[in-house]
Amino acid sequence: QVQLVESGGGLVQAGGSLRLTCAASEGTYSSVVVGWFRQAPGKEREIVASISRNAVSTYYADSVKGRFTISRDNVKNTASLQMNSLKPDDTAVYYCAAGEGSFYTARHPSEYAYWGQGTQVTVSS
């Protein structure tokens, strides 16, 4: 079992940056795929980025490519999402998630068994 806690959300102006961090308190972190998801009001939860167990491979949604960077540290049991050039459309609750399936197919929330509590990101225009 993996327990996840996010931090780093907040209010930022368009064009600004935020860094989200996900800390795993229990479990073998290196054995799971890590993903960041977001959910805006009235919308479905969607994947933002994911990273493979060994951090070699990453995936980004088209909407954040070139602006967001996902990373992980399996020694410190943490994962991060660096968000640059933020837009008002990026406003959402952001969730860290961990899954035991294949990195190459883990694009949907149902592929992830463990979730953090979420952190609000608000981008003002």
C-alpha positions in Angstrom: 0.0 0.0 0.0 1.2 3.5 -0.9 0.0 6.6 0.9 0.4 9.9 -1.0 0.4 13.5 0.2 0.5 16.5 -2.3 1.8 20.0 -1.5 2.7 23.1 -3.5 -0.6 24.3 -4.9 -1.8 27.9 -4.7 -2.8 31.0 -6.6 -0.6 32.3 -9.4 -0.9 34.8 -12.3 -1.0 33.6 -15.9 2.5 33.0 -17.1 3.7 32.1 -13.7 5.1 28.8 -12.3 4.3 26.4 -9.5 5.9 23.2 -8.3 3.8 20.4 -6.9 5.3 17.7 -4.8 4.0 14.3 -3.9 5.4 12.4 -0.9 4.8 8.7 -0.4 4.7 7.8 3.3 4.5 4.1 3.0 5.1 1.3 0.6 7.7 0.5 -2.0 7.6 3.7 -4.1 9.9 2.4 -6.9 7.4 -0.4 -7.7 4.7 2.0 -8.9 4.0 4.2 -11.8 3.3 7.8 -10.7 0.8 10.0 -12.4 -0.5 13.6 -11.9 -4.1 14.2 -12.7 -6.3 17.2 -12.5 -10.0 17.9 -12.2 -11.7 21.2 -12.9 -15.2 22.0 -11.8 -17.8 20.2 -13.9 -15.1 18.2 -15.8 -13.8 14.7 -15.6 -10.5 13.9 -14.0 -7.8 13.9 -16.7 -4.2 12.8 -16.8 -1.6 15.5 -16.9 1.6 13.5 -16.8 3.0 10.2 -15.8 6.5 8.7 -15.1 7.7 5.2 -15.3 9.1 3.3 -12.3 12.7 3.9 -13.2 12.0 7.5 -14.3 13.3 6.8 -17.8 10.0 7.3 -19.6 7.5 10.1 -19.2 4.1 10.9 -20.7 2.4 14.3 -21.1 -1.0 15.4 -22.1 -0.9 17.5 -25.3 -2.3 20.5 -23.3 0.8 20.7 -21.1 3.6 19.5 -23.3 6.6 21.9 -23.2 5.2 23.6 -20.1 5.1 20.9 -17.4 7.8 18.5 -16.3 7.3 15.4 -14.2 10.1 13.9 -12.1 10.6 11.4 -9.3 13.2 10.5 -6.7 12.8 6.8 -5.6 15.3 7.3 -2.8 13.3 10.2 -1.2 10.0 8.6 -2.2 8.8 11.8 -3.9 7.5 12.9 -7.2 7.2 16.4 -8.6 5.4 18.3 -11.2 7.0 21.6 -12.3 4.4 23.8 -14.0 5.6 26.7 -16.1 3.8 29.2 -18.3 0.6 28.5 -16.5 -2.7 29.4 -18.1 -6.2 30.0 -16.6 -7.2 26.7 -18.2 -4.8 25.0 -15.9 -6.9 25.9 -12.9 -8.0 22.6 -11.2 -7.5 20.4 -8.3 -4.3 18.4 -8.9 -3.9 14.9 -7.7 -0.9 12.6 -7.4 -1.6 9.0 -8.0 0.3 5.7 -8.0 -0.5 2.5 -9.9 0.9 -1.0 -10.2 0.1 -1.6 -13.8 2.0 -0.8 -17.0 3.3 2.7 -17.6 2.5 2.4 -21.3 -1.2 1.9 -20.7 -1.8 3.9 -17.4 -3.5 6.9 -18.8 -6.9 6.6 -17.1 -7.7 7.2 -13.4 -9.0 3.6 -13.1 -5.4 2.4 -13.7 -4.2 4.0 -10.5 -5.0 2.5 -7.1 -3.5 5.0 -4.8 -4.4 8.7 -4.6 -3.4 11.8 -2.7 -6.0 14.2 -1.3 -5.5 16.8 -4.0 -4.1 20.3 -4.0 -5.8 23.4 -5.6 -4.1 25.3 -8.4 -5.7 28.5 -9.4 -4.3 30.6 -12.3 -5.7 34.1 -12.6 -5.8 36.0 -15.9 
